[in-house]
Every structure is written in structure tokens, then in C-alpha cells.
Amino acid sequence: MADDCCSGKGSELEKLAAQADQRRVLMIVLAINAVMFVAEFTAGIIAGSTALLADSVDMLGDALVYSLSIFAISRSDRWKGGAALAKGIFILAFGVGILVDIAIKLDSGVPPSSTLMLVFGTIALLANLACLRLLWRFRAKDVNMASTFECSRNDVISNVGVLIAAAAVTATASPWPDIIVGAVIAVLFLKSAVHVIRQSLPILKPA
């Protein structure tokens, strides 16, 4: 009986340790995304870049996502499903917001600063690669951590898109590469939002 008791305590302690490990990692990536949002959003405004603004708003969304993930770590599957649903709604809202910004940029026709796009796009890519590496081992833990990993993976794809747009803007002196990449990021957001929401809804249904 004593062995059973110790075994039960050991399992519980192992579970709590794993949750603390997840929380620590999420706090780190939360801080990274919050700092990068401020830097990239400022650069996006100065550069006049839709792609940079889209990427920075994604950083803000991820900071909110990681906050929800931290909140849901030690809670029930229904809480985790609810957090994942909230993430999906955030992603959906940001995707729509980018489409609105693209519509506005279509009227101006002024190419953004490709130098700022390259500099801050590279910094953001390195930051998100660091986040992805931290989250990699938790990617299949549960729906909460899986949706968090998906957000980070999308960030890396978005960052690569920003760098491609910057190179194309330099080559063509046209705003179109920036607008097109912004549109692709928006579609990525919308697709990801649908996926995350579909994953979370079955968990929220009453048993």
C-alpha cells in the first residue's frame, strides 16, 4: 500500500512538474512576442509596410494566445478547449484586420521601406524560431499546447513571407509584393483560425 501511495504521489508530482515546465516556456515566449510586437509595429508604421504590420499584429495575438495558454495549463480539458477557441477567434479577427489594412493600402500605391522590412523581418524570424524551438516538445501535449505551437509555426512562415516581400519590393520598387504577402498572411490567419476552432469545439460539447 505504501508503494502504491508513493507511486501515486510520484505521478502527481511529475504532472505538476510538467505543467510548471510548460508555464515557464510560455512565459518566455510571451515576453519575446510582447517585445517584438512593439518593435515590429513601430517599424511597420515608419516603413509603411502592410506585411510588417501584419506580422506585428500576429506577435500581439500570440502574446494574448500565450497568456490564455498559461491560464489553461492546469485546468480541465473543457477549459483548454475554451482557451483554444479564444485563440481561434483572435486569429480570425487579426486576419480580417489585415484584409482591411490591405484595402486601405491599395489606394495609396506607395512602396514601403524595404530596408526596414529586411532588418525587422530578420529579427522577428530569429525571435520566432527561438519560440518554436522552445515549444517543439510540447506540440502534441494537448489541444491547448498544440494550438499554441501552431501559432508559433505560423509566425515563422509569416516572417519568411516578410523577407520575400522586402526583397521583391527592392527589386521592383512596387508596393505590390508587400500587399500580396500581407494578403497571404491574412489567408494563413483565417485558415489557422478555422482549424483551431474546429479542434476546440468537440471538446467544449457536453459529454
C-alpha positions as CSV (number, residue, x, y, z in Angstrom):
1,M,0.0,0.0,0.0
2,A,2.9,2.3,0.9
3,D,4.3,1.7,-2.6
4,D,1.0,2.5,-4.2
5,C,0.8,5.7,-2.2
6,C,4.3,6.8,-3.2
7,S,3.7,5.8,-6.8
8,G,0.6,8.0,-6.8
9,K,2.4,10.9,-5.3
10,G,5.2,10.5,-7.8
11,S,2.9,10.6,-10.7
12,E,1.2,13.7,-9.4
13,L,4.5,15.5,-8.8
14,E,5.6,14.5,-12.3
15,K,2.4,16.0,-13.7
16,L,2.8,19.2,-11.7
17,A,6.5,19.5,-12.8
18,A,5.5,19.1,-16.4
19,Q,2.9,21.9,-16.0
20,A,5.5,24.2,-14.4
21,D,7.8,23.5,-17.3
22,Q,5.1,24.4,-19.8
23,R,4.3,27.6,-17.8
24,R,8.0,28.6,-17.8
25,V,8.3,28.1,-21.5
26,L,5.1,30.0,-22.3
27,M,6.2,32.9,-20.1
28,I,9.5,33.2,-22.1
29,V,7.7,33.1,-25.5
30,L,5.1,35.6,-24.1
31,A,7.8,38.1,-23.3
32,I,9.6,37.6,-26.6
33,N,6.3,38.2,-28.6
34,A,5.3,41.3,-26.5
35,V,8.7,42.9,-27.1
36,M,8.7,42.1,-30.8
37,F,5.2,43.4,-31.2
38,V,6.2,46.9,-30.0
39,A,9.4,46.9,-32.2
40,E,7.8,45.5,-35.3
41,F,4.6,47.5,-35.1
42,T,6.7,50.7,-34.8
43,A,8.9,49.7,-37.7
44,G,5.8,48.8,-39.8
45,I,4.3,52.2,-39.3
46,I,7.6,54.0,-40.1
47,A,8.2,51.8,-43.2
48,G,4.6,51.9,-44.4
49,S,4.7,48.1,-44.7
50,T,1.5,46.0,-44.6
51,A,3.5,42.8,-44.2
52,L,5.4,44.2,-41.2
53,L,2.2,45.4,-39.6
54,A,0.5,42.1,-40.2
55,D,3.4,40.3,-38.7
56,S,3.5,42.6,-35.7
57,V,-0.2,42.2,-35.0
58,D,0.4,38.4,-35.2
59,M,3.0,39.0,-32.4
60,L,0.4,40.7,-30.3
61,G,-2.1,38.0,-31.0
62,D,0.5,35.4,-29.9
63,A,1.2,37.3,-26.7
64,L,-2.6,37.1,-25.9
65,V,-2.6,33.4,-27.0
66,Y,0.3,32.5,-24.7
67,S,-1.5,34.3,-21.8
68,L,-4.6,32.2,-22.4
69,S,-2.4,29.0,-22.6
70,I,-0.7,29.8,-19.3
71,F,-4.2,30.2,-17.8
72,A,-5.4,26.9,-19.2
73,I,-2.4,24.7,-18.3
74,S,-3.6,23.2,-15.0
75,R,-7.3,23.3,-15.8
76,S,-9.7,20.7,-17.3
77,D,-10.0,19.7,-20.9
78,R,-13.0,22.0,-21.3
79,W,-11.0,25.0,-20.1
80,K,-8.2,24.1,-22.5
81,G,-10.8,23.7,-25.3
82,G,-12.2,27.2,-24.4
83,A,-8.7,28.7,-24.4
84,A,-8.1,27.1,-27.9
85,L,-11.4,28.5,-29.1
86,A,-10.5,32.0,-27.9
87,K,-7.2,31.7,-29.7
88,G,-9.0,30.8,-32.9
89,I,-11.3,33.8,-32.6
90,F,-8.3,36.1,-32.0
91,I,-6.5,34.7,-35.1
92,L,-9.7,35.2,-37.2
93,A,-10.1,38.8,-36.0
94,F,-6.5,39.6,-36.9
95,G,-6.8,38.0,-40.3
96,V,-9.9,40.2,-41.1
97,G,-8.0,43.3,-39.7
98,I,-5.1,42.7,-42.2
99,L,-7.6,42.4,-45.1
100,V,-9.0,45.8,-44.1
101,D,-5.4,47.3,-44.0
102,I,-4.7,45.8,-47.4
103,A,-7.8,47.5,-48.8
104,I,-6.6,50.9,-47.5
105,K,-3.0,50.3,-48.9
106,L,-4.4,49.6,-52.3
107,D,-5.4,53.2,-52.6
108,S,-2.1,54.7,-51.7
109,G,0.3,52.8,-54.1
110,V,3.4,53.9,-52.1
111,P,6.1,51.2,-51.8
112,P,7.3,50.6,-48.2
113,S,10.9,50.9,-47.0
114,S,12.4,47.5,-47.9
115,T,15.5,48.1,-45.7
116,L,13.3,48.3,-42.5
117,M,11.4,45.3,-43.7
118,L,14.5,43.3,-44.1
119,V,16.0,44.3,-40.8
120,F,12.9,43.8,-38.6
121,G,11.7,40.8,-40.6
122,T,15.0,39.1,-39.9
123,I,14.9,40.0,-36.2
124,A,11.3,38.7,-36.0
125,L,12.2,35.5,-37.7
126,L,15.1,34.8,-35.3
127,A,12.7,35.5,-32.3
128,N,10.0,33.2,-33.6
129,L,12.5,30.4,-34.4
130,A,13.6,30.6,-30.8
131,C,9.9,30.4,-29.7
132,L,9.3,27.4,-32.0
133,R,12.3,25.6,-30.6
134,L,11.1,26.1,-27.0
135,L,7.5,24.9,-27.9
136,W,8.6,22.0,-30.0
137,R,8.5,19.3,-27.3
138,F,5.0,20.4,-26.2
139,R,3.4,20.4,-29.6
140,A,1.4,17.2,-29.1
141,K,0.8,17.6,-25.3
142,D,-2.9,18.6,-25.6
143,V,-5.2,20.9,-27.7
144,N,-4.0,23.9,-25.7
145,M,-0.3,23.4,-26.4
146,A,-1.0,22.2,-29.9
147,S,-2.8,25.4,-30.8
148,T,0.0,27.4,-29.2
149,F,2.6,25.6,-31.3
150,E,0.5,26.2,-34.4
151,C,0.5,29.9,-33.8
152,S,4.3,29.9,-33.4
153,R,4.8,27.9,-36.6
154,N,2.5,30.3,-38.5
155,D,4.8,33.2,-37.2
156,V,7.9,31.6,-38.8
157,I,6.0,31.3,-42.1
158,S,4.9,34.9,-41.9
159,N,8.4,36.1,-41.2
160,V,9.8,34.3,-44.3
161,G,7.0,36.0,-46.3
162,V,8.0,39.4,-45.0
163,L,11.6,38.8,-46.1
164,I,10.5,37.7,-49.5
165,A,8.3,40.8,-49.8
166,A,11.2,43.0,-48.8
167,A,13.4,41.5,-51.5
168,A,10.7,41.9,-54.1
169,V,10.0,45.5,-53.1
170,T,13.7,46.3,-53.5
171,A,13.8,44.6,-56.9
172,T,10.6,46.2,-58.3
173,A,10.1,49.5,-56.3
174,S,6.5,48.5,-56.1
175,P,4.1,48.2,-53.2
176,W,2.5,45.0,-54.6
177,P,4.9,42.4,-53.1
178,D,4.2,43.9,-49.7
179,I,0.4,43.9,-50.3
180,I,0.5,40.3,-51.7
181,V,2.4,38.9,-48.8
182,G,0.1,40.7,-46.4
183,A,-2.8,39.1,-48.1
184,V,-1.1,35.6,-47.9
185,I,-0.5,36.2,-44.1
186,A,-4.2,37.1,-43.7
187,V,-5.3,33.9,-45.5
188,L,-2.9,31.9,-43.3
189,F,-4.5,33.5,-40.2
190,L,-8.0,32.7,-41.4
191,K,-7.1,29.1,-42.3
192,S,-5.4,28.6,-39.0
193,A,-8.4,30.1,-37.1
194,V,-10.8,27.7,-38.8
195,H,-8.5,24.7,-37.9
196,V,-8.1,25.8,-34.2
197,I,-11.8,26.5,-33.8
198,R,-12.8,23.1,-35.3
199,Q,-10.3,21.4,-32.9
200,S,-11.7,23.1,-29.8
201,L,-15.5,22.8,-30.5
202,P,-15.8,19.0,-29.9
203,I,-14.0,19.4,-26.5
204,L,-16.5,22.0,-25.4
205,K,-19.5,19.9,-26.3
206,P,-21.3,18.4,-23.2
207,A,-20.4,14.7,-22.7
